[in-house]
Amino acid sequence: MGGVIDSMSHTVLVVEDEPNIVLSLQFIMRQAGFTVRVVSDGDQALRAIEDYVPDLVLLDIMLPKRDGFAVCEAIRANPACHKVKIIMLSAKSRDADRNKALELGADEFVTKPFSTRNLGELVNRMFLTGAPASPPPRT
Amino acid sequence: MSSGLVLAVSALYLGLLFAIAQYVDTHERAKRIFHRNPYVFTLSMAVFCTSWTFYGSVGRAATTGLSFLPIYLGPTLVFVLWSTLWIKIIRICKQQRITSIADFIASRYGKRSTLGGLVTIIAVVGTMPYISLQLKSIGNSFRILVTSSAGSMPAQPVDPLFFVDTTLVVAIALSLFAILFGTRHLDASEHHEGLVVAIAFESVVKLIAFLAVGLFVTYGIFHGFTDIFQRASVDPALSRLFTVSQGSGYSQWMTMTLLSMAAIICLPRQFYITAVENPDEEYIRKATWLFPLYLLVINLFVLPIAIGGRLAFAGTPVDADMFVLTVPLYYDYPVLALFAFVGGLSAATSMVIVASIALATMVCNDLVMPLLLRWRWANINKTADLTGLLLAIRRISIVVILILGYGYYRFASESYSLVTIGLVSFAAAAQFAPSIIGGIFWKNATYSGALTGLMLGFLMWLYTLLLPSFAQSGWLPVSFIEHGAFGIWWLKPYALFGLEGFDRLTHALFWSMLVNIGAFWLMSILTQQTAIERIQAVQFVDVFRGADDAADSSYWRGTATIGDLQQLVGRFVGVQRVAEAFDAFAAARNISLKKNQQVDASLLDFAERLLAGSIGSATARVMIGSIVKGEIVSLDEVYRILDETSQVIEYSHKLEQKSAELEEATAQLRTANERLKELDSLKDDFLSMVSHELRTPLTSLRAFAEILQDNPTVSGPQRDQFLSIIIKESERLTRLIDQLLDLAKLEAGRMDWSLRDVDVATTIEEAVAALNALIHEKDIRLEMDMPDDLPFVRADRDQLIQVIVNLISNAIKFCDSERGVIRIRVTRQAEALLVGVEDNGFGIPAPMTEVIFERFRQTLSPAGGKPQGSGLGLAICKQIVTFLGGEIWAENLDRGGVGFFFTIPMAKS
């Protein structure tokens, strides 16, 4: 795993309804130097964005109330959030879902189960260079 | 001479004839040598020379001089000048498989049984006098031979055979003989080789016998021709015989020449031997000179014998018709007389046999069979083998024909000379001439023309020749002749419409031919031919052309009109459509099509393709071929084609039905396909759901395993937390997989059920016991409400426990977190027990009560987070309850919380 991202100003919003996965993501993102905020459904996610613009959103698709696609769309529609990076994490593994996510403006699409190491590297690359240099390896 | 000797000789002679026929029929080599032989063929044609020639010519010469000659002049002229006529007729007969003159005429005019039947009737009635002539001559010659002695000739010979009419015996004997000869094998189109050779043999016998008598008279009694004629010229009564008499003599000559010209073609037996039995049309070329030569030779001694007889019997009333027999007897040459008798017998038998066979064939094929087919078609159709029936018809016909001949002999013949009787028959046969000659040279001759012509000609013949002959014999009042029918003067049969001055024969021929030819011509002009008539007309008239370029499509031209073609195709395709198609065809080629126009090859092609669209190419070709090329279609084939046509129509009906059924099936398939697609997409969704549900615990497993591996420094309590998550998620995964398999089994109906009577109370207690730890852990109060004496239910115990465990687990998850209460109630219904599991939680949104039993349908956990569980529990419950014959549902309770209820049928006590 790359070094800790220097500035503590980076914040990640984890949108996930599965408590154990939230726990693991919290652990990994804190380790990577992010401030972690957690919400467990789509509506909460949108309220959180209004409240405070994060640098990164880890977004599940299968969410109660409002699904990840809708959240993604809403973030991209918000001019205040144009710099926000979005990584969608999903157990949905079909190409159609991946394409839809990328079309709606997600920066990355990571299939569950994911490797914590790969996810960490992906986040590091994003925030060291501003954009991924190469497509993230599939896990 | 003893009658026994004459009978024995006659029997021997007939036996010899039969032996010859039998031998030829059974020996191929004899057939090749004798039957396929132009000389034998020509001799068989000499069946023309009957008793009429053998006895009658002398009689005629002795009374009216040279007037016996035109009867031979006519045939000679036909053969010498017009042999191609015969070749044409023979060619047609072979191509069309003609079996008789009736068949020939019927076939030419569209194969209608009415015409064939009429021709048959005319032929039978017309031949009647001719046969009576033969019977009379045999009977008379027999009587004379056995009763006379040298020097004395009885004027009226009496019957020697004790009160029995000799002529009747002759008729019966000849009919039996004809049956033996003619109905041994059946197929009329097959050649009767033995018969032909035997008839040729008879021609030799009668010629030699006649020559023997002639030579005897000329050189035995007199000193050659010069001597005879010198003696005759001295006698004024005799010298008159050598010159053609004045006045009506010329017209009679003309009449008889024309009659005999017609007769050589139209006599049924002559037509039969020359055309039907002909082995090779080339033989006609030999007959062209050989047949007239035969006629010449057999007539050489007619005058000498006649003069000899007149001189010998001067002043005595001896029948001149029997001079051939009586002259040798007079000069006491009984053996020669016996030979002459055999000659006469051969002349008579040959005619009777051939005529009766030819007529019997016609009666059978053109009269009886069509009637049988019409009246008893069903029965005839069922009888596979008609051979016996056909043979019986022909045999009976032969007997009837001879009896008719005998009848005519009894009623009319006795007072007439042989030649006079014969000429009546000639006049009847001549009625066929317009239809035959017109039919093979004039394409526009129609069925109606032939039918009316024949009918009127025949009626005229009946009225002017046959009826008067009955009248003169006393069977009709003589006033009929003298004053006309009903006393109307212009209906006098010998002077019809006031026409006088002709001899009776010329008069009859004039009127019959006038109405015959007139009606034939007029009706042919006035009436239209049917398609098959037109085809046949071309086949007959252009018979020589057809054989050479039958394959050439130009031959097709002129055999059918556009109207016919259009009608044919219209029957199958629809009149309107055909009309439009033909119009389009004409427009594309910038031509105009008229109904009467002849079809050309390109239009045929077009019509065939049009037809093929409806009835298939093969049938279309047959149908077009049948109308255009005019292939000869037998009655059977016509019925078959009609049958096939109706089958085709039926088939197309069936096809329509089938295609309707197919459309329906297609619609059903489309629906089923859509349903399948739907199911497929449901299955896809399900798999996607399963995949999601499996990936979720796997994600935690992997994440924490990696975290623990990468971070050895994770502290004790956190480490324990992570490890317990891993264990729980593993359990979740296992449970999920188990439930998936259970559900799959249930849905596929592969679950092994062990149904027995189950006590619900103990089952519920067992389920509660399994979950007791969890209930205590969550501090939930459990209320049980069950009557004591619950009946058994019919169920699988383990599955029932699973249902109850699932429902209680759900209730544990959803009941109030602080003061959870779960109430389990069992109530008794009419035929089932009602089990309820109620919690005191949030309840579920109303729309969810229906869908909550579907797979992976979950509500939120009370905490608002993700619910625990696979989302398969309720789906499994529904499957089990449904299988056990109960129902399951969920409802929100008035006092809060949700209740899950299911029924389960009681066991039958």
Interface residues (C-beta under 8 A of the other chain):
Chain A: M1 D17 E18 P19 N20 I21 L23 S24 L25 F27 I28 Q31 S40 D41 M62 P64 A91 K92 S93 R94 T111 K112 P113 F114 S115 T116 R117
Chain B: S688 S691 H692 E693 R695 T696 L698 T699 S700 L701 R702 A703 F704 E706 I707 D710 N711 I725 K728 E729 L860 G864 G865 K866
